[in-house]
Amino acid sequence: MRIASFLSLIFFNLADELVWAYELRSVSTSWGIVRGEVVSPEGEDLPPVSQYLGIPYGVSPTGQYRFNMAISAAKWTHMPKDARKMSSACMQTTMPELSETKAFKHTSAQRFDFVHRLLPKLKKQSEDCLFMNLFIPERLESSQRDNLLPVMVVVHGDDYGWGSGNAFNGSTLASYGHIIVVTLNYRLGVYGFLGRCESSSCSGNSGISDLVSALTMLNVILPSFGGDPKSVTLMGWGSGGALVSLLMASPLTQPGRRLFRRAILLDGTALAPWATTSNPQTYFMQIAEELGCVAKNRSSQFNEGVDSIVRCLQVHSADNITKAVAKVEVPTFLSGFAPIVDGQLIPNKPEISFSTQFGSLFREIDLLVGVTTNPSHHMLSNEDLKAGIGKDKRNKILRTLVRNLYDYHRDEIFSAILNEYTDWDNPRDHPKSIRNGVLAALADVLYTAPLIETLRKHNSDEVRKEANTFMFAFAHETRTWMQEQPNSGIRGSLSGDIVPYLFGYPLATGDNDDRLYAGFNNDDRGISKVIMHYISSFVKTGDPSKPHGVPKNFPMGDVFHSTAWPQFDQPNREAYLEITDRPRVKNYYRNAQVGFWNSFIPQLHKNSKENVVVAEEHHLLSDHFKKDSFFGQVRPFSSFHNMPFPPPPMPPSPPPTIGNKPKTTKPPLATTATPETERTVTGNYSSALGIVVAVGVSFLILNVCFALLTYKKRGQDKRSKKKLQLQYQTYASNHGVVPEPYNSLNSPEPLLAASHKKIRRVCGRRRFPQRVHDTVAPLLPCTTAGVTVCRRHKRRLWKKYSQTNQINFFLKAMGVLLFMMVCAYTPLALGQEYTVDTFPNPKSAGQYVECNMKSASSVCDPYATLTETERYRLNSEIVRFSTKTEESGSNFCARKGTDVILGIVNEGSQKLVDGLRAKWDMDKQCGRNGVLLLSTGDRKLYGSFDSRSPISASDFQAVVSSEETLLQTGQYTTAIVNVLKELSTRGDPLGIKTTTPKQSAHSSAQLLLLIPLVICRLF
């Protein structure tokens, strides 16, 4: 017995050692050794998976690294990294309402249930959260170990402010699809997307830099785990899908070779209205105010000390920052802390980065897009989803949508939406019918239409096809979830429904309270296998139907095995696969509604035509300032979106490598101190003087040609005269001029006959007898002043003399014309060619180019005196000036701010600025407008405001006088910014009385006085 017991003890110890050896896995990477463990996926008999949890890919973004770009993690070569536990989730800044009573007034029961299942996985939060988790299928056969596995990186979504990659278990998908699955955390909300702008650039995409850092590290370490760095797929849903699409067009994902080759977008794209934020500075300043990093009641959104404000925010605790974020009000249907266009990670607006001209990076990625039936389901309250909504609430929701998304013709757009989403087959307007219309409108404008537009830009017929494009519509209903509202009348999938199916959660058996998703039946398990097969096939080949179709070894697979899945393109009539228990291929997903949002509404939203004055009040909704007529939060009153500084021009296609990526630098504020500015101004003078020189040289060449022609003509006249004189003989006594052989008294008759013949040729038929020394010479021509010449010949000589005079007159006229041309171009060379009639209007569609602006704006700098960054900064300041000068009042004009246009010339005057304001008359309805004119010649700032404007002349003169030093030293941008800031805090309801100072005479006018003197000299 003792021997048996001893042997059994040894056996169990060996068994424990074998199990322990099987459960642990260690991998040596270039960062160090990583120690993970082997697990078996829940549910069906699937191969085991080795998982490595909590691998750091970035330095802890705390302290001085908070709000900044990610820095690659340090190596841990000194000891192995234990990767068997999940790391902390990132800080959650905008969690949904957790109280059931309050939550059901804002969202659906399904979303509330999901958030509460997610909460336990978010309890451990920290700023030190840049970690990723790897799920790698075990390859039991030795023949499989030599082949590198494709990789799918999951970018979690739902919202920019909450969520975590730790919550999603990728072991089932990795085992079933035989691919490597990577989940990761990235900074959220204010920590990942604190957009801020300074004088030269905008920044704030630190959350996206986290993703780039993770992809860069994976590109290096994946071969150590058996993964293929050349076969990486990014997958994201909701906000995660928007981030993935932004990375598709980001030049930083191509440092010599792409960091990923394929992309999967589920209910999210960067073309959605909520995907990016257009006014980051507002939220940045609100946070700074709440934390005491900037004074309240500031005069401008822009501050010179952005860096100092950021340093102040870095000192505060994470709790203080999170509490400050809770007080920020973000307009409904939009995002506050979200990606911005910064010129580096996001080089330009998504619609430009995805376009035919600049979308080469975007189009070389294989793309798979999935959409659910009701992606906006979570946006309505649980009560509204159950019973429906009335007309009044429908109008409030749609009015809020129109106000927050559009700027022009809002009433017309609102009416068009009502007409499009009214069920005209049900004229009784049943509450559920109205609810369905609202759900459809929100789903189409926020999800469906942007996704279809993304697909069309990816598969444009205008360029050569570079990658695959596929689409599917997930319409399968989860029976258990639908039973919560059996009579709601809502059919199809709900927002977020596809996520549990692609991770394989329905395959798990039994209900587990710790599981993120539960409550699935056999049909759900079959659909989950289909989704995982399609996803893994796309990750491997870029085609969800290759290398083989859906297997037939389960009930649902037999139906999908015989269903082909064509690409989404025009030859296939934009085909897509509808995934339900009865799959089928359809065409043109919601094409009428997509056309309404992508074609009709943009045409309706266009601003008025050029030179057509439309009252600003026209663009407001009825009861625009009545708060209870809207749903949720609305944008503050403004006729425009406040945009950050424009990014640099797009790189060429294909773009340069990472070595040539643009760098953001801050140019000096003083315009006179930059050599580039001096070269620009000198170039304008040189071009004007070049015109004068070219005209002068042209006329000089003409003068030389006419002089040579005149000289040649005069030479011919002399030779002909000399030849004619040789034909006559003069008498010694009486100075006769007739040649002797012909006119001698002793001349023989033949010579006289010859003379007669010659003279006949010269003088024609008429002969005039004349006495020569009392001797009749009947054959001689008439003589004048001792010279024998006929009258006709005399006329010819006079004609030649007249031609010579005409040539001389012409030359003198050319000289006068040349001088007048020089006088005309002299003002151009001196920079005074612009007058009230010729100065371009930067708000006019046909003239802003002459102002050196890329679109209609409030700044006109025809000489390019300032840099492009300075011009757009001043334009942004003027935009904010209009907002800051808004007042409270009973009518529109009493509330409206003051619109201003800034012009920059070499020689300005008060008369010119007054004339420009009177000509442009930007606000005929309310008169709240003004014009500023910067004169670089005398370094003065002139201003002219309408009499109804609250800006007074005394205030303006006082403010400008205080900035005289900056103006005289050439720091124009700083001076004008300070003037606008100071004026926005002042106001004079009594109006303004503009005084016109004496205008100094220009030197070009003195030159014009010389014209009469020159004309007298020439003639």
JOMO-V304074 format. One record per residue. N is the residue number from 0. SS is DSSP state (alpha for helix, beta for strand, coil for the rest). OMEGA is omega in whole degrees, 0 to 359 (999 if undefined). Layout:
BEGIN
N|SS|OMEGA / N|SS|OMEGA
END
This chain:
BEGIN
0|coil|181 / 1|alpha|180 / 2|alpha|179 / 3|alpha|179 / 4|alpha|180 / 5|alpha|180 / 6|alpha|179 / 7|alpha|179 / 8|alpha|178 / 9|alpha|181 / 10|alpha|181 / 11|alpha|177 / 12|alpha|178 / 13|alpha|179 / 14|alpha|179 / 15|alpha|180 / 16|alpha|179 / 17|alpha|179 / 18|alpha|180 / 19|alpha|178 / 20|alpha|181 / 21|alpha|185 / 22|alpha|183 / 23|beta|175 / 24|beta|177 / 25|beta|181 / 26|beta|178 / 27|beta|180 / 28|coil|178 / 29|coil|176 / 30|coil|182 / 31|coil|181 / 32|beta|179 / 33|beta|182 / 34|beta|179 / 35|beta|181 / 36|beta|181 / 37|beta|180 / 38|beta|176 / 39|coil|180 / 40|coil|179 / 41|coil|172 / 42|coil|188 / 43|coil|183 / 44|coil|181 / 45|coil|178 / 46|coil|180 / 47|coil|183 / 48|beta|173 / 49|beta|183 / 50|beta|180 / 51|beta|189 / 52|beta|173 / 53|beta|176 / 54|beta|182 / 55|beta|175 / 56|coil|180 / 57|beta|175 / 58|coil|180 / 59|coil|184 / 60|coil|179 / 61|coil|179 / 62|alpha|182 / 63|alpha|179 / 64|alpha|179 / 65|coil|179 / 66|coil|182 / 67|coil|182 / 68|coil|183 / 69|coil|176 / 70|coil|184 / 71|beta|183 / 72|coil|177 / 73|coil|180 / 74|coil|181 / 75|coil|184 / 76|coil|183 / 77|coil|180 / 78|coil|181 / 79|coil|178 / 80|beta|178 / 81|beta|184 / 82|coil|180 / 83|coil|179 / 84|coil|177 / 85|coil|177 / 86|coil|178 / 87|coil|172 / 88|beta|178 / 89|coil|182 / 90|coil|179 / 91|coil|188 / 92|coil|184 / 93|coil|179 / 94|coil|175 / 95|coil|179 / 96|coil|183 / 97|coil|177 / 98|coil|184 / 99|alpha|181 / 100|alpha|180 / 101|alpha|184 / 102|alpha|183 / 103|coil|175 / 104|coil|184 / 105|coil|186 / 106|coil|184 / 107|coil|178 / 108|alpha|179 / 109|alpha|180 / 110|alpha|179 / 111|alpha|180 / 112|alpha|180 / 113|alpha|181 / 114|alpha|181 / 115|alpha|174 / 116|alpha|181 / 117|alpha|187 / 118|alpha|181 / 119|alpha|180 / 120|alpha|180 / 121|alpha|184 / 122|coil|180 / 123|coil|182 / 124|beta|179 / 125|coil|172 / 126|coil|177 / 127|coil|190 / 128|coil|184 / 129|coil|181 / 130|beta|176 / 131|beta|183 / 132|beta|181 / 133|beta|176 / 134|beta|189 / 135|beta|180 / 136|beta|177 / 137|coil|178 / 138|coil|186 / 139|coil|180 / 140|coil|183 / 141|alpha|181 / 142|alpha|181 / 143|alpha|189 / 144|coil|181 / 145|coil|182 / 146|coil|178 / 147|coil|183 / 148|beta|172 / 149|beta|189 / 150|beta|172 / 151|beta|179 / 152|beta|184 / 153|beta|174 / 154|beta|185 / 155|coil|185 / 156|coil|187 / 157|coil|183 / 158|coil|178 / 159|coil|188 / 160|coil|181 / 161|coil|182 / 162|coil|180 / 163|coil|174 / 164|alpha|180 / 165|alpha|186 / 166|alpha|188 / 167|coil|182 / 168|coil|182 / 169|coil|185 / 170|alpha|181 / 171|alpha|179 / 172|alpha|180 / 173|alpha|181 / 174|alpha|183 / 175|alpha|183 / 176|alpha|181 / 177|coil|177 / 178|coil|174 / 179|beta|179 / 180|beta|180 / 181|beta|171 / 182|beta|183 / 183|beta|173 / 184|coil|171 / 185|coil|185 / 186|coil|186 / 187|coil|172 / 188|alpha|184 / 189|alpha|181 / 190|alpha|181 / 191|alpha|186 / 192|coil|175 / 193|coil|180 / 194|coil|175 / 195|beta|183 / 196|beta|173 / 197|coil|191 / 198|coil|187 / 199|coil|185 / 200|coil|173 / 201|beta|177 / 202|beta|179 / 203|coil|180 / 204|coil|182 / 205|alpha|177 / 206|alpha|177 / 207|alpha|178 / 208|alpha|174 / 209|alpha|180 / 210|alpha|178 / 211|alpha|179 / 212|alpha|179 / 213|alpha|179 / 214|alpha|179 / 215|alpha|179 / 216|alpha|178 / 217|alpha|180 / 218|alpha|182 / 219|alpha|190 / 220|alpha|184 / 221|alpha|178 / 222|alpha|178 / 223|alpha|179 / 224|alpha|182 / 225|coil|180 / 226|beta|181 / 227|beta|180 / 228|beta|179 / 229|beta|181 / 230|beta|181 / 231|beta|178 / 232|beta|174 / 233|beta|179 / 234|beta|178 / 235|beta|177 / 236|beta|181 / 237|coil|178 / 238|alpha|175 / 239|alpha|175 / 240|alpha|177 / 241|alpha|179 / 242|alpha|179 / 243|alpha|180 / 244|alpha|176 / 245|alpha|179 / 246|alpha|177 / 247|alpha|183 / 248|coil|183 / 249|coil|179 / 250|alpha|180 / 251|alpha|175 / 252|alpha|180 / 253|beta|177 / 254|coil|184 / 255|coil|174 / 256|coil|185 / 257|beta|177 / 258|coil|173 / 259|coil|187 / 260|coil|184 / 261|beta|182 / 262|beta|177 / 263|beta|180 / 264|beta|180 / 265|beta|178 / 266|coil|179 / 267|coil|177 / 268|coil|180 / 269|coil|179 / 270|coil|178 / 271|coil|181 / 272|coil|183 / 273|coil|191 / 274|coil|180 / 275|beta|177 / 276|coil|184 / 277|coil|181 / 278|coil|184 / 279|alpha|186 / 280|alpha|180 / 281|alpha|181 / 282|alpha|177 / 283|alpha|181 / 284|alpha|177 / 285|alpha|177 / 286|alpha|180 / 287|alpha|178 / 288|alpha|182 / 289|alpha|182 / 290|coil|176 / 291|coil|179 / 292|coil|177 / 293|coil|182 / 294|coil|176 / 295|coil|182 / 296|coil|178 / 297|coil|183 / 298|coil|182 / 299|coil|176 / 300|coil|183 / 301|coil|178 / 302|coil|178 / 303|coil|187 / 304|coil|179 / 305|alpha|180 / 306|alpha|180 / 307|alpha|177 / 308|alpha|179 / 309|alpha|178 / 310|alpha|177 / 311|alpha|179 / 312|alpha|180 / 313|alpha|180 / 314|alpha|184 / 315|coil|178 / 316|coil|179 / 317|alpha|179 / 318|alpha|179 / 319|alpha|180 / 320|alpha|180 / 321|alpha|178 / 322|alpha|178 / 323|alpha|179 / 324|alpha|181 / 325|alpha|181 / 326|coil|180 / 327|coil|180 / 328|coil|181 / 329|coil|179 / 330|coil|179 / 331|coil|181 / 332|coil|178 / 333|coil|180 / 334|coil|178 / 335|coil|179 / 336|coil|186 / 337|coil|179 / 338|beta|177 / 339|coil|175 / 340|coil|183 / 341|coil|179 / 342|coil|180 / 343|coil|176 / 344|coil|176 / 345|coil|189 / 346|coil|182 / 347|coil|177 / 348|coil|182 / 349|alpha|180 / 350|alpha|176 / 351|alpha|180 / 352|alpha|179 / 353|coil|189 / 354|coil|180 / 355|coil|185 / 356|coil|187 / 357|coil|188 / 358|coil|181 / 359|alpha|177 / 360|alpha|182 / 361|alpha|187 / 362|alpha|181 / 363|coil|177 / 364|coil|173 / 365|beta|188 / 366|beta|172 / 367|beta|183 / 368|beta|176 / 369|beta|181 / 370|beta|176 / 371|beta|183 / 372|coil|183 / 373|beta|182 / 374|coil|180 / 375|coil|185 / 376|alpha|184 / 377|alpha|184 / 378|alpha|178 / 379|coil|181 / 380|coil|181 / 381|alpha|178 / 382|alpha|179 / 383|alpha|179 / 384|alpha|180 / 385|alpha|189 / 386|alpha|184 / 387|coil|181 / 388|coil|179 / 389|coil|182 / 390|alpha|185 / 391|alpha|179 / 392|alpha|176 / 393|alpha|181 / 394|alpha|179 / 395|alpha|181 / 396|alpha|182 / 397|alpha|176 / 398|alpha|177 / 399|alpha|178 / 400|alpha|182 / 401|alpha|182 / 402|alpha|184 / 403|alpha|184 / 404|alpha|189 / 405|coil|184 / 406|coil|187 / 407|coil|174 / 408|coil|186 / 409|alpha|180 / 410|alpha|180 / 411|alpha|179 / 412|alpha|179 / 413|alpha|179 / 414|alpha|179 / 415|alpha|179 / 416|alpha|177 / 417|alpha|181 / 418|alpha|184 / 419|alpha|187 / 420|coil|170 / 421|coil|179 / 422|coil|183 / 423|coil|175 / 424|coil|179 / 425|coil|187 / 426|coil|181 / 427|coil|178 / 428|coil|177 / 429|coil|182 / 430|alpha|179 / 431|alpha|176 / 432|alpha|177 / 433|alpha|178 / 434|alpha|179 / 435|alpha|178 / 436|alpha|179 / 437|alpha|178 / 438|alpha|180 / 439|alpha|180 / 440|alpha|180 / 441|alpha|180 / 442|alpha|183 / 443|alpha|185 / 444|alpha|185 / 445|alpha|185 / 446|alpha|191 / 447|alpha|183 / 448|alpha|176 / 449|alpha|179 / 450|alpha|178 / 451|alpha|178 / 452|alpha|176 / 453|alpha|178 / 454|alpha|182 / 455|alpha|177 / 456|alpha|179 / 457|alpha|182 / 458|coil|183 / 459|coil|177 / 460|coil|184 / 461|coil|182 / 462|coil|180 / 463|coil|181 / 464|coil|184 / 465|coil|184 / 466|coil|180 / 467|coil|179 / 468|beta|180 / 469|beta|178 / 470|beta|172 / 471|beta|176 / 472|beta|181 / 473|beta|184 / 474|coil|181 / 475|coil|179 / 476|coil|174 / 477|coil|191 / 478|alpha|183 / 479|alpha|181 / 480|alpha|180 / 481|alpha|180 / 482|alpha|178 / 483|alpha|179 / 484|alpha|187 / 485|coil|184 / 486|coil|182 / 487|coil|181 / 488|coil|179 / 489|coil|184 / 490|coil|178 / 491|coil|182 / 492|coil|180 / 493|beta|181 / 494|coil|179 / 495|coil|184 / 496|alpha|187 / 497|alpha|187 / 498|alpha|181 / 499|alpha|181 / 500|alpha|182 / 501|alpha|175 / 502|alpha|177 / 503|coil|180 / 504|alpha|179 / 505|alpha|181 / 506|alpha|179 / 507|coil|181 / 508|coil|178 / 509|coil|178 / 510|coil|180 / 511|coil|182 / 512|coil|180 / 513|coil|182 / 514|coil|184 / 515|coil|180 / 516|coil|180 / 517|coil|176 / 518|coil|181 / 519|coil|177 / 520|coil|184 / 521|alpha|178 / 522|alpha|178 / 523|alpha|179 / 524|alpha|178 / 525|alpha|178 / 526|alpha|179 / 527|alpha|178 / 528|alpha|179 / 529|alpha|181 / 530|alpha|181 / 531|alpha|178 / 532|alpha|180 / 533|alpha|182 / 534|alpha|182 / 535|alpha|177 / 536|alpha|178 / 537|alpha|178 / 538|alpha|182 / 539|alpha|191 / 540|alpha|187 / 541|coil|179 / 542|coil|183 / 543|coil|181 / 544|coil|183 / 545|coil|8 / 546|coil|177 / 547|coil|182 / 548|coil|180 / 549|coil|180 / 550|coil|183 / 551|coil|188 / 552|coil|173 / 553|coil|189 / 554|alpha|183 / 555|alpha|184 / 556|alpha|181 / 557|alpha|181 / 558|alpha|183 / 559|alpha|183 / 560|alpha|182 / 561|coil|181 / 562|coil|177 / 563|coil|180 / 564|coil|180 / 565|coil|179 / 566|coil|176 / 567|coil|176 / 568|coil|183 / 569|coil|176 / 570|coil|178 / 571|coil|178 / 572|coil|178 / 573|coil|183 / 574|beta|176 / 575|beta|180 / 576|beta|175 / 577|beta|185 / 578|beta|173 / 579|coil|176 / 580|coil|173 / 581|coil|186 / 582|coil|175 / 583|beta|178 / 584|beta|179 / 585|beta|183 / 586|beta|173 / 587|coil|182 / 588|coil|178 / 589|coil|189 / 590|alpha|181 / 591|alpha|181 / 592|alpha|177 / 593|alpha|176 / 594|alpha|178 / 595|alpha|184 / 596|alpha|185 / 597|alpha|183 / 598|alpha|187 / 599|alpha|183 / 600|alpha|176 / 601|alpha|177 / 602|alpha|180 / 603|alpha|184 / 604|alpha|182 / 605|coil|178 / 606|coil|183 / 607|coil|178 / 608|coil|180 / 609|coil|177 / 610|coil|175 / 611|coil|184 / 612|coil|178 / 613|coil|180 / 614|coil|182 / 615|alpha|180 / 616|alpha|179 / 617|alpha|185 / 618|alpha|180 / 619|coil|174 / 620|coil|172 / 621|coil|186 / 622|coil|185 / 623|coil|184 / 624|coil|178 / 625|coil|189 / 626|alpha|184 / 627|alpha|176 / 628|alpha|180 / 629|coil|182 / 630|coil|180 / 631|coil|182 / 632|coil|179 / 633|coil|176 / 634|coil|174 / 635|coil|182 / 636|coil|176 / 637|coil|180 / 638|coil|185 / 639|coil|169 / 640|coil|174 / 641|coil|184 / 642|coil|173 / 643|coil|180 / 644|coil|182 / 645|coil|180 / 646|coil|176 / 647|coil|178 / 648|coil|181 / 649|coil|178 / 650|coil|179 / 651|coil|182 / 652|coil|0 / 653|coil|185 / 654|coil|178 / 655|coil|180 / 656|coil|185 / 657|alpha|180 / 658|alpha|181 / 659|alpha|182 / 660|coil|183 / 661|coil|176 / 662|coil|181 / 663|coil|176 / 664|coil|182 / 665|coil|180 / 666|coil|178 / 667|coil|182 / 668|coil|183 / 669|coil|183 / 670|alpha|182 / 671|alpha|184 / 672|alpha|183 / 673|coil|177 / 674|alpha|181 / 675|alpha|179 / 676|alpha|180 / 677|alpha|179 / 678|alpha|180 / 679|alpha|181 / 680|alpha|179 / 681|alpha|179 / 682|alpha|178 / 683|alpha|176 / 684|alpha|182 / 685|alpha|179 / 686|alpha|179 / 687|alpha|178 / 688|alpha|178 / 689|alpha|177 / 690|alpha|180 / 691|alpha|181 / 692|alpha|180 / 693|alpha|179 / 694|alpha|180 / 695|alpha|179 / 696|alpha|179 / 697|alpha|179 / 698|alpha|177 / 699|alpha|178 / 700|alpha|177 / 701|alpha|179 / 702|alpha|179 / 703|alpha|179 / 704|alpha|179 / 705|alpha|178 / 706|alpha|177 / 707|alpha|179 / 708|alpha|179 / 709|alpha|179 / 710|alpha|179 / 711|alpha|179 / 712|alpha|180 / 713|alpha|177 / 714|alpha|178 / 715|alpha|179 / 716|alpha|180 / 717|alpha|181 / 718|alpha|179 / 719|alpha|179 / 720|alpha|179 / 721|alpha|179 / 722|alpha|179 / 723|alpha|180 / 724|alpha|179 / 725|coil|181 / 726|coil|181 / 727|coil|180 / 728|coil|179 / 729|coil|174 / 730|coil|180 / 731|coil|185 / 732|coil|185 / 733|coil|177 / 734|coil|174 / 735|coil|185 / 736|coil|181 / 737|coil|181 / 738|coil|184 / 739|alpha|181 / 740|alpha|184 / 741|alpha|190 / 742|alpha|176 / 743|coil|179 / 744|coil|180 / 745|coil|181 / 746|coil|178 / 747|coil|182 / 748|alpha|179 / 749|alpha|179 / 750|alpha|177 / 751|alpha|177 / 752|alpha|178 / 753|alpha|177 / 754|alpha|178 / 755|alpha|180 / 756|alpha|181 / 757|alpha|181 / 758|alpha|177 / 759|alpha|180 / 760|alpha|183 / 761|alpha|189 / 762|alpha|179 / 763|coil|185 / 764|coil|185 / 765|coil|179 / 766|coil|183 / 767|coil|179 / 768|coil|181 / 769|beta|178 / 770|beta|173 / 771|beta|186 / 772|coil|177 / 773|coil|178 / 774|beta|181 / 775|beta|176 / 776|beta|188 / 777|coil|184 / 778|coil|183 / 779|coil|173 / 780|coil|180 / 781|coil|179 / 782|beta|179 / 783|beta|179 / 784|coil|177 / 785|coil|180 / 786|beta|181 / 787|beta|181 / 788|coil|179 / 789|coil|182 / 790|alpha|181 / 791|alpha|178 / 792|alpha|177 / 793|alpha|178 / 794|alpha|178 / 795|alpha|178 / 796|alpha|178 / 797|alpha|178 / 798|alpha|178 / 799|alpha|179 / 800|alpha|178 / 801|alpha|178 / 802|alpha|178 / 803|alpha|178 / 804|alpha|179 / 805|alpha|178 / 806|alpha|178 / 807|alpha|178 / 808|alpha|180 / 809|alpha|179 / 810|alpha|178 / 811|alpha|178 / 812|alpha|177 / 813|alpha|178 / 814|alpha|178 / 815|alpha|180 / 816|alpha|178 / 817|alpha|181 / 818|alpha|179 / 819|alpha|178 / 820|alpha|178 / 821|alpha|179 / 822|alpha|181 / 823|alpha|182 / 824|alpha|178 / 825|alpha|176 / 826|alpha|178 / 827|alpha|180 / 828|alpha|181 / 829|coil|174 / 830|coil|183 / 831|coil|182 / 832|coil|183 / 833|coil|175 / 834|coil|178 / 835|coil|184 / 836|coil|186 / 837|coil|182 / 838|coil|184 / 839|coil|178 / 840|coil|184 / 841|coil|179 / 842|coil|181 / 843|coil|184 / 844|coil|183 / 845|coil|187 / 846|coil|184 / 847|coil|178 / 848|coil|177 / 849|coil|177 / 850|coil|181 / 851|coil|175 / 852|coil|183 / 853|coil|179 / 854|coil|179 / 855|coil|186 / 856|coil|181 / 857|coil|181 / 858|beta|177 / 859|beta|181 / 860|coil|187 / 861|coil|180 / 862|coil|184 / 863|coil|178 / 864|coil|180 / 865|coil|174 / 866|coil|181 / 867|alpha|179 / 868|alpha|180 / 869|alpha|179 / 870|alpha|182 / 871|alpha|175 / 872|alpha|178 / 873|alpha|178 / 874|alpha|178 / 875|alpha|178 / 876|alpha|179 / 877|alpha|177 / 878|alpha|179 / 879|alpha|176 / 880|alpha|178 / 881|alpha|179 / 882|alpha|183 / 883|alpha|181 / 884|coil|175 / 885|coil|181 / 886|coil|175 / 887|coil|181 / 888|coil|184 / 889|coil|181 / 890|coil|185 / 891|alpha|183 / 892|alpha|180 / 893|alpha|182 / 894|alpha|190 / 895|coil|176 / 896|coil|182 / 897|coil|177 / 898|beta|184 / 899|beta|171 / 900|beta|179 / 901|beta|174 / 902|beta|181 / 903|beta|182 / 904|beta|177 / 905|coil|179 / 906|coil|181 / 907|coil|180 / 908|coil|177 / 909|alpha|180 / 910|alpha|180 / 911|alpha|182 / 912|alpha|176 / 913|alpha|180 / 914|alpha|179 / 915|alpha|179 / 916|alpha|180 / 917|alpha|181 / 918|alpha|184 / 919|alpha|177 / 920|coil|190 / 921|coil|185 / 922|coil|181 / 923|coil|184 / 924|coil|186 / 925|coil|179 / 926|coil|181 / 927|coil|181 / 928|beta|179 / 929|beta|179 / 930|beta|173 / 931|beta|182 / 932|beta|177 / 933|beta|179 / 934|beta|183 / 935|coil|179 / 936|coil|178 / 937|coil|176 / 938|coil|178 / 939|beta|177 / 940|beta|179 / 941|beta|180 / 942|beta|177 / 943|beta|182 / 944|beta|178 / 945|coil|182 / 946|coil|180 / 947|coil|180 / 948|coil|179 / 949|coil|180 / 950|coil|182 / 951|coil|180 / 952|alpha|181 / 953|alpha|177 / 954|alpha|181 / 955|alpha|181 / 956|alpha|180 / 957|alpha|181 / 958|alpha|180 / 959|alpha|179 / 960|alpha|180 / 961|alpha|180 / 962|coil|184 / 963|alpha|181 / 964|alpha|179 / 965|alpha|179 / 966|alpha|183 / 967|alpha|178 / 968|coil|176 / 969|coil|178 / 970|coil|189 / 971|alpha|184 / 972|alpha|180 / 973|alpha|181 / 974|alpha|182 / 975|alpha|177 / 976|alpha|179 / 977|alpha|179 / 978|alpha|181 / 979|alpha|178 / 980|alpha|183 / 981|alpha|181 / 982|alpha|182 / 983|alpha|179 / 984|coil|180 / 985|coil|178 / 986|coil|179 / 987|coil|183 / 988|coil|181 / 989|coil|177 / 990|coil|185 / 991|coil|175 / 992|coil|184 / 993|coil|177 / 994|coil|182 / 995|coil|178 / 996|coil|180 / 997|coil|183 / 998|coil|180 / 999|coil|180 / 1000|coil|181 / 1001|coil|181 / 1002|alpha|179 / 1003|alpha|178 / 1004|alpha|178 / 1005|alpha|178 / 1006|alpha|181 / 1007|alpha|179 / 1008|coil|181 / 1009|coil|184 / 1010|alpha|180 / 1011|alpha|180 / 1012|alpha|180 / 1013|alpha|179 / 1014|alpha|179 / 1015|alpha|180 / 1016|alpha|182 / 1017|alpha|184 / 1018|coil|999
END
